[in-house]
Amino acid sequence: MQDHLDDLRFAHVLADSADAATMDRFKAHGLAVESRPDMDLLSDTETAVEKLIRGQLQRSRPRDAVLSEGEGLEGTGPRCWVVDAIDGLENYGRGVPVWATQLSLLEAAEGGYRPVVGVVSAPALGRRWWAAMDHGAFTGRSLSSASRLRVSRVAKLHDASFAYSSLTGWEERGRLGGFLALSREVWRSRGFGDFWPYMMVAEGAVDICADPLISPGDMAANVVIVTEAGGAFTGLDGDRGLLGGTAAASNGLLHNELLRYLDERY
């Protein structure tokens, strides 16, 4: 079995660089609160951070491929780094501290690629989460100052906390009926969005979460962190692949019920 701890340490180095760059520009866009964020300006910031990370990868891991939203896929081979420079870009632009850089390493496996390393760094929250396959999931400010992540043991849906991104996505994709039924069944539901609900599932603060539309860059780091914390992560159809475009994460005990409610045939 390959040990991915060296890759995990390198991912932390990348996250440190990204944190410095994103925090330097955070709240520095001259946003007027009576208007929407300037998304072109925000995209320029995201692109600059993405290029920073890509440059470090090209110098230190030249044989690995890199996939990011802005520049797509570069390189070939059995290993691929996935970069989401600023997940929660709208929050970033509005001064809301709930945004993160997501970094993950995928390796070729039977049936496709599997995530083996994941780091989610949210510097405005002062939080970071990480995992390497078969080595557990952790949170803290550094590798040397960390606590282990474990999902909750909630086993009944009416005791569960459910996190989601927004109502519109569920309606647009014909899954609103199941979403509303699930929301009525659980103890509580909250719209956190982006990376955060998945990290809260890994921490045990939230029991189930789901998205009707998500990209591989948004998903890969979350997958390894949630599963290494003892949870389950699939698409809404139950497929464990990365390219299905939907996501469902849970403590494992509630996963089948989560999928039953959010199946598009509900």
N, C-alpha and C positions, 0 to 999 in steps of 0.2 A: 504494500500500500504506500503510495507516495505521500510524503509529509508536506503539507502546504503552509506550514508555519512561517517559512521564509517569505512566501508570497503574501501572507497576512501582514507581516511586519512591513513589507514594502508598500502594501496598500495603505497602511497608517501613515507612511511618509508622504504618499500622494495626497491623502486626506489633509495632512498638516499644511501642505502647500496650497491646496484648494481653500481651506479655511482662512488662511491669511489673505488670499486674494478676494474672496467673497465678502469677508468682514470689512475689508478696506473700502469696498464700494457700497456696502449696505447702508441704506438711508442717505445716500449721497447723490440721488438722482434728481433732486429739486422737485419732488412730486408735490403737486397741489392737491389737497385732500378733496377738492370739489370735482376732480377729474379722475379718469381711469389712468393707470400707469402707462407710460410710454413703452409699449411692448417692443418697438424696434430698438430702443436704447437698452432695454433689459436683455434682449436677444444678443446685442453686442457684448454685454457683460458676460453672459453665459458662454458665448463663443470664445471669449478671451480666456476664461477659466478652463474650458475644454481644451484649448490649444496648449495651455500650460501643462495640463495633465498628460496630454498626448506626447508632448516633448519629452517629459520625464520617462514615459513608457518606452519611447523609441530609443532613448539613450541606455536605459537599464534593462529592458526586455525586448531587444530588437527582433527576436524570432517570433514573438507573440503577435497575434492579430489584435486590432483595437476596433471596437464598435461604439459609436456615439451618435446621438441624434443629429447633430449639426453636420458632421463630415462623413457619416455612414461607416461602412466597413473598410478597413485598410489592412492588408496582409492576409495570409492564409496559415493553416496549420491546426494542430489539435488543441491549442490553447488560445483563448480570446478574452481580452479585458473589455468589460462593458462600463462605459462612463456616462453617468447622468450628472452633468456639472451642477445644475441647480434644479432640484425637484421641488416644486412649489414656487415657480417663478413669479406668479402673480402676487403671492404673499410677500416675496422678496421685494417686489416693486412697491408694495403698499406699506412696507414697514412692519409687517406681521412676522414674528420671529420663527414661524413654523415653515422652514425650508431646509434642505439638506443636499449635500453632495453624496451621491451613491456610486460606489465602486465595487465591481465584482469580477471574479475570474471564472470563466467557463472552461470546461475540458470536454473533449469529445468522448462520448460514451455510446453504448448500444442504443440506437433509436434517436440519437441527436446529441445535444450538449447538456451538461449538468453543471450547475453552479457549485464551486468548491470553496470559494472565499467570498465574503461579503463584508463591506464596511459602509455604514451610514453615519455621516457626520453632520450634526446640526449645531454649528458653533454659536448661533444667536440664542439657542436654548441652553448652551453649555453642556450638550449631550453628544455621546457617540456610542454606537452599537456595532458589534462585529462578531464574526464567526468564521471558522474553517471546518470543513467537513471532517467529522469524527473527532473533533476537538472541543465541541461545545460552543455556546454563544455567551457573549459577555457585554457588559456596558460599563462605562467609566470615562475618565478623562485621558487615560493612557493604558498601555498594555500592562504596566506595572501596578496600576491602581484601578482594579476592576472587580465587579461582582458578577457572578454567574446568572444567566437568564433562565427562567423556567416558566412555562405556560401555566395557566390556572388549572384547577381540578374541578371546575364547575361542570356538572354532568347533566343538568336540566335546563332546557331552553328558557323557561320562565324565570330562571335565576341569572340569565346571561346578559352581559353588556355587549351591544352590537355597534360597531363603528362603520361609517360609510363616507363616501365623498360628497355626492350631491344627488338630489332627486331627479334632475333633468336627464342625466345619463341613463337611469333606469327606465324612465318613460320613453326616451328616444329609441331604446332598443327592445321595447315590448316586454319588459320584465317588471313593470311597476306593480302589478297585482301581487306577485310573490314577495316583492320587497316590502310592500305595505303590510301584508299578512305577517311576515316575519317581524316587522317593527312592532306590531300589536301583541305578538306572542312573547317577546323577550321582556326582561326586567326594565331595560333602558336602552335607548339608541341615541347616538350622537354623531353629527357630521364633522369629523375632524379632517379627513382628506389627506391625499398625498402619502408620504412614507409613514407618517406618525401612527396611524392605527395598526399597522403591521408590527411596528416596534412595541406597541402596547400589548399586542397579543403575545409577543415573545416575552414580555415582562410579566404577563399574567394580570395586567391592569384591565385589559379588554379580552373578551372570550372568543369573539368572532368578528370578522370584517370581510368586506368584499368590494370589488370594483367591476362594473360592466364593460369597461374599456381600459386597457392598460398596455403599455409597450414593454418589450423585453428589458429595456434599460431601466424602467421603473420597477420591474419585477425581480430581477436576478438576485440582487443583494438581499432583498426581503426573503426570498425563498430559503436561502441557506441559514439566515439568522433565525427565522421562525422554526424551521425543521430541527436545527441543532438545539433549540430551546425546548424541543419535545413536542412541537405542534405539527399541524398538517397544512400543506399549501398545494392547491390545485387550481385549475380553471373551474369555471362554474359548471362545466360538463363533467368534472371529475378527472379530467386528463392532467397528468403531471408534467406535460411538456411546457416549454417556455413561450411557444408561439401562438397560443390559442387566443390571445387578445383579451382575456378576462382573468380575474383572480379571486380566489376564496381562501382565507386563512383562518385557522381556528386552533383551539387547544387540543384538537384531535378527537376528544370525546363528543363534540357537537358537530363534527364535520358533515356527517351524512345528513343530519337534519338541516344544516345550513344549505347544502346543495339541493335538497328536496324543495325547499321554499323558493330558491332562486333559479331553478330550472326554467328555461324560457317557455316551457309548456304549461307552467302553473296556471 
